Amino acid sequence: MDLNRINARLAPRSCWQAVDFGTRLYRRWWRQGALVWLVFTALPFALLAGYGAATRSVWPMLVFWWLKPLWERPLLAFYSRALFGDYPSPWTLLRTFRSYGVNGLAGQLTWRRLSPMRGFLTGVWQLEGSKGDKASGRLSVLLRPPSQRAGTLTLTVLTLEHMMTVALVVLAITLVPWQFNLEFSVWFQEQSRLQWAFANLAWYLVLMVTEPLYVATSFALYLNQRTWLEGWDLQLGLTRIGERRRRAGRGGAALLVLLALFSAAPHPAEAQAPPTGQAESASTDKDAPKQQALDLLASDTFMPFEERQDRRLRESLRDDDDNDSWWRDLLKKLIEQDRDGGDNDPLSVPDALVEGMGYLLLLVLLGVILALILQRLPGGLARRRRGPEMPVSVAGLDTRADSLPADLNQALDEELARGDIRAALALLLRDGLITLFQRHPTPLTAGATEQDCLRAYRRLLGDAPVVAWLTDLIDAWTRTAWAHRPSDQERVRALRDRWGELRPALAGRAAS
């Protein structure tokens, strides 16, 4: 990501200023955002809304609402690229959806679906490409203070979406001419399918506005949090200062060349993203009048026959003395289906959905049982929970165990013989942090400093001798590496001798 190409001024803003910045992004590219929304959602919405209007059921629209994280991925891809001067067409976003819209989508459509931080954290998977433990670490970092009010933004846009939908429906009914209002009201109330279709269409038109707005403002909150945590504004400022200095240096050199040329020659130079099987009447003997009469009475005209399957509550629940039990009424509403009124009930649950949920719960239960069995199998077959991992770099120092020299004392003596106090302290600090982490693993972020490590081990070990030694070592390292006030060789050797007394106990416990 080249911050120098960004079409906005990066600065650490308050959360409400960042939301306002997101509304500016939406106002600038609202046409493109609406077009991306239409290309990705018009056909799925038409199919689901048509089925919902035909069956007078809310379940198809509930499916469309549940898939909102899927519909928001192309909008975020557009805004993130447009901010850097690249404006992909909707067809380009559709062709390349697999490259940006798959990572982390399964989690956002399942256990993270109801998270109010959904829009704010989508960038971790989609824009950064983080997965697994790396994504979890990034989430914890982005959720650090200052708070970005992403949950408040989600609830605000959701409330706005509902109010605008109701307002649009009321507005459309109000605009009917008054002389036809009575007839229209009576006719409209009789057209239940038309009512469903009209309400769904109004909701979709509102989503065409609120969804691009929600994605733009959530993206602005994401950018603002990274600016606070990573100092993007400082990085850009320092880059521009360096660029100005380089231009000034080139200008000064050019001026000297021009002066030299002017002294030799007086001429200046110029620069230039089937129906069911029906029970047939079995006429066994049409010649007998009695049999004919029986067949006539048993026909569909006089004795219609219907076969159906219903779900009913147990008698113990239906005969409960508490007739005002709200939960039993809800169970009746969801489980029992009435052939006469079930088609008009938007909460009637399809049989296929109930069976699918039952099979899904069964598979989840079997998976949990299998995971518990594998955890208790001997021989290392169980998936053990991994502990915290040591960052590969702390305060700019390589903290991989295989990067240390085989003989630490010899390497320290060589650095001291050359007079390189900083390199000697770096070796001692790297060995100390690696040995401590192997004995006492503690969560450390990838960008941890030496002071972060010291605070972590103070909380973990208190006033242990190794913490006192680490404090003295980090003090000497800070003075040498950052304040440019090198410690003397005697202090380095004293720190090495103290570490020689402490290290065997730590290393021995870590090995055991």
N, C-alpha and C positions, 0 to 999 in steps of 0.2 A: 504494500500500500504506500503510494507516493503522496505524502501529505502536502507536497509543494503544488500538486495539481488540484487540490480541493477548492471548490467554488463557494467557500464560506469562510468566515472568520472564526477560527477556533479559539475559545476562551473558556475558562472555568466559570460556568453560569450556575445560578440557582436552579432548582428543579422546574419552577414555573417559567423562568426565562428559557430553559431548554425546551419545554413544551411549546412555548411561543415560537421558538426557532423551528420546531417541527411543523407547526401550522403554516409557517412561511414556505417550507418545502412543499407542503400540500398545495398551497395557493399557486405556487409557481408551476407545478407539474400535475395539476388535478386532471387535465384532459388525458394525459398519458396514463395516469393511475387508473382512471375510470375505464379506459380502453383495455388495459391489462386485466382488470377485474372482469370485464365482459368476456374477453377471449377465454379465460380459464374457467369461468363459472356459469356462463349463460346456458350452455347445453346441459350440464348436470342439474342446474336448478330447474330448467324446463321439464326434464324427465321426472324429477322428484316431485315438483309442484303439481304436474299433471296427474301423477299417481295419487298424491295426497288429496287433490280436489275430487278425483273419481271415487276414492274410498272414504272421503271425509275423515281423514286421519291426520294426526299431527306427527306421526312417526317419521314420514319422509322428510319433513322440515327439520325435525330433531336431528336426523342424520346429516343434513346439510349444515346445520349449526355446529354439530360436533366436529365437522371437517374444516372448521375455520382455520386452524393452523396450517392446513394444506393450502387453502386459498390465499393465505397471507405470504407464503414463501415467494411467489413471483413478484409481489409488490415490494418486498424488502430487497430483492435482487435488483429491481429497477432503481429504487431510491439510492441504494448504496453505490451503484455505478453512475447514475446521473450526477451525483454529488462530485464526482471526479471527472466530469466532462464527457462521459460515455453514455449514450442514450440508446439502449437496446430496444428493438421492436418487440411487440408481444409474441411474434412468431419465433424470434430468436430465443426469447425466454422459454417458449414452449418446447423448442428443440433441445435446449440445453438444460432442461429441468432436472435431469438425473444428476448433473454435475454439482448443483447447488441446493436442491430441494429434498434430498433423501436423508442426509446425515441428521440424526436426532429426531426425525419426524415420528418414528414409532413411539418414542417416549412422550412426545407432545400430544399424541392422539390417544394415549392410555393414562398412565398414572400422573402425568403432568398436565392433563387437559384442563383441569379446573384451577390451575395456578393463576392467581391474578398478576403474576410477574411474567406471563407467557411472552408477550410482545417484546418486553425489555431484554429478556434473556435469549431470544431466538438467534441473535447475532453470534452467540458463542458457538453454536453448531453450524449455522449457515455461512457466516462471514469468516470466522476463524478456523472452521473445520476441526474443532476439538472433539475428541471422543473419549469415552471411558473415564479413567481417573483424571486425565488432563482436563476434560470438560467439567468434572466436579470441582477441581481446584479453581478453574476460571470462574465458575458460578459463585463460589465462596468469596473470591476476590471482588467481583463486581457488586456483590451485595453488601460490601463493607460501607461504612459511612464515608462521605455524606450520602444520606438516603435520597433516592431519586423519585419516590412517590409513584412507582410504577403501578402498584395496586390501586391507588386512588385514581390514576388515569384510566385503568381498565374499567372500574366501576362507573366513572363519569361518562365514558363513551358508551357503555352498555345502557345507562339511564337515558342518554341522549338518543340512542338507537330506538328504544321503546317509545319514548315520547314523540319522536318524529314519525314513527310508524302509525301511532294512534292519530296524530294530528293530520297526517296525509289521508287516512281513511275518512276522518270527519270532514276534511276539506272537500274531498271528492263528492261526498254525499251532499254537503251543503251547496255545492255549485249546481246541483240539479235545479232547473227552473221551478219556481214555486207552484205554478199551475199544474205541474206534473208530479209534484212532490209526494202527494198522498198515494197516487197510483203507483209511483215508483217504489215507495217504501213497502207497500203491500206485496208488489211483485218481487222485490229484491229479497224480502224476508222468506219468500217461498222457494227461492233458488239457493239451496244450501251449497251446492257445488260452486256456483258463481261467487258466493260469499267467501268460500275458502280460497278460490283462485284470486279474487281481488285482494284479500288480506295478504296472501303470500306475495303477490306482485308488489304491493306497497312496501312490504318488508324488504324485498330484494332491491327496490329503488333506493331505499334508505341505506342499505348496506353498500350500495355503489358510492355513497358519500362517506359514511362513517368508517368503513374498513380501510380505504387508503389513508384517511386522516389518522386512524389509530396506528397504523404501521409507521407513518411518517413521524408522529410524535414519539412513539416508542423507540424508533431508530435515533431520534435526536437525544433522548435520554441516555441511550447506550453510548453515543458519541461523547456526551457530556461527562459520563462517569469515567470513560477511558481518558478523557482529557484531565480530569481531576487526579486519577491514579497514576497516569503515565507521563504527565507533563507534556502533552502534545504541543501546547502553545509555546512552552519554553523551547522545545526542540525546533519548532518553526522559526522562532525569534532568533535563536543562536545560528541557525542555518542562514537566515537572511543577513545577519550581521557579518558572518564569514564571507558571504557572497559579496556584500558591499565592500569589505576590506580587500577581497581579491580584485574586484573591479577597480578599486582605488589604487591598488598596487600596480595593476596593469596600466592604468591611466598615468601614474607617475612615471613609469618606465617609458611609456610612449611620449610623454612630455619631454623627457630628457633626450630621447632620440630626435624629436622634432627640433629641439634647440640646437642639437649638434648639426642637423641638416641645414637649419637656417644659417648657422654660422658658416657652412661651406657653400651653400647656394641659396639665393634669395627667393627661390620658387617654392611655395607651399605645396604639400601633397594632400589629396582629397581621400576621405575614407567612405567608405561606402557600407429482457425474457409469452272338451266335447260335452258339451254338457255332460252331466253324470249319467251313468247308465240308468235308465228309467225302468222300474219294475214292470215288466210286460204282463198284461192280464193273460193268465193261462186259461184259455178256453178248452176245457177237457172234453166236454160233450155238449155241443150246441144243439143237438137234436132233442135233448130232454128239456122240456119247459122249466122244470124245477131247477135244473143246473143253469139254464139261461138266466133265470131270475137271480140266482145266487151270484152269478158272474156279473150281472148288471149292478147289483147292490155292492159288490166288492170292487167295482171299477173306480177310477179316479174321480169320476163325476159325483158319485154319492159318498164315497169313502176315500178321500185323498190320503195318500201314504207319503210320509216324509221321514227320511233317516238322517240324523245329524248327531254330532258329538259335541258335548259341552263340558266346560270346566266348572265345578261347583265346590264351594267350601264344605268342609266336614260338618256333620250335624252338630258336633260339640261346639263349633264356632258359630254356626247359624242360630242355635237355640240359646245363645248367651243371654242371661237376664239383663245385661246392660245393653239396652236397645240404642243408647246414644253413643256407643263406642265408635269414635271417629276412625280408628285404625281398621276395625272390621268393615266399616262402610267403604274404606279405601280398598281393602282386599276384594270386596265384592265387585267394586267398580273395575278393578284391574283383572280379576280372575274370571268372574262369571260373565258370560256373554249371552245376550238376549237376541234371538233371531229377529224380533220385530224392531228393536231399537238399537241393535249393535252397530249397524252401518252408520247411524247418525251420531254415534258416540266417539269423539276424537281420542278418548283414552282407551278404547278397546284394543287389546294387545293381540296381534296376529299370532296364530298357532305356531307358525314357523319361527317367529321371533322367540317365543317361550321355549321351544325345543332347542333352538340354537344357544340361548343363554344357559339352558340346563347342561348341554354338552360342553360348553365353554367352562362352566364351573367344575364339571367333572374332570376335564383335562387339567385345569389349574390345581385341583386337589391331588390328582395323580402326580403332577410335576413336583408339588411340595413334598409329597411322601417319598418320591424317588430321590429328591435332593437330600432329604434327611437321612435316607439309607446310605447314600454315597458318602456323606460326611462322616459316617461311623464305620465305614469299611477300613480294614487295616491295609498296610502296605502303601500308604501315601496316595490312595486313589481319591480320597476326599479332597474337595476344593477348599483349601484353607484360606481363611481371610488374611489378605496381605496387610502387613503393617505399613507405617509411613516409610517413604523412600527418601534417601539422602539426595538433595539436589546435586547436580554435577558441577555446580559452580556456586560459591558463596563469596560475596564481596570481591568478585573478580578472580578468585583462586580456584584452581582445579581440585575438587574434593572427591575424585574417583580414587578408590583404594589402590588400583593398579598403577596409578600415576606417581606413587611415592617411590623414592629410592629404596633399594634393598637394605642398605646400611644408613640409617638416619644420622647417626653420630658422625660417620665419616663425611657424609654430604654437608653437615653443618660445619665441620672443621674446614672443609674446602672453601665454603662460602666466606667464613670468617677470615681465612688466610688471604682471600682476595679483597677483603674489606667490604664485602657486600652485606651490610647488616639487614637490609630489606629482604633479600633472598633467604637469609638464614631464618629470620622471623617468619617468613611465609612458609618455609618447610615445617617449622615447629607448629605453626597454627593449623596447617592442613592436617598434619598427623594427629594433633589433639582433637580437632573437630571430627575427623573420621573415626578415631577410636572411641570417643564419647558417644557418637551416634550409634556405633555398632553395639555398645553396651546399654545405652539408654535411648532407643529410638523415640524421636519426638517430631511432630509435624513441622516441617519447614517449607516455605514457599520457594519457588525457583529464583525469586529475586531477593532472597534474604541477605541481610548484611551481617557483619560480625556482631553488631550490637543486638540484632534480632536473635542470633544464636545464644548470646550471653543471657538475654532476658528469658529465653525459653528454658535454659538449664538452671537459672536461678529459681524459676517457678517449680521446676521438676525436682531439683536436688537441694534447694535451700542454701545453707551455708557450708556445704561440703568442701573439703580441702581442694578438690579438683576445680570447684567453681572459683575459689579464691585464686588459684593458679591461672585459670582461664581469664579472670579479670585483669591480672597483672600483665599477662601476655597480650591481650587485646589492647590494653593501654599503651604498651610499648610499640605494638604494631601500628596503632593509629597515629602515634607521634611520629613514627618513622615514615610510614607510607603516605599519610595525608598532610601532616603538619610539616614534613621535611625537617624534623628535628631528630636525627638518628640516635638510637640508644647506643651505649658503649658495649664493647664485646664482653666485658665482665658480667653485665646484666643479662646478656643473651645466654652465656654459659650457666649463669645461676638458674635461669628459667629452664634450661635443658636438664640440669641436674635435678631440679624439683620434679620435672616431668618423668625423669628416669626412675624416681621413687614411686610415682603414682601410676605410671603406665602398666607395669606388670599385673597389678590387681585388676585393672579394667580390661586389659587384653585377655587375661586368663579367664575372666567371667564371660567375656564375649565369646571366646572360643568354646567354652563349655556349653 
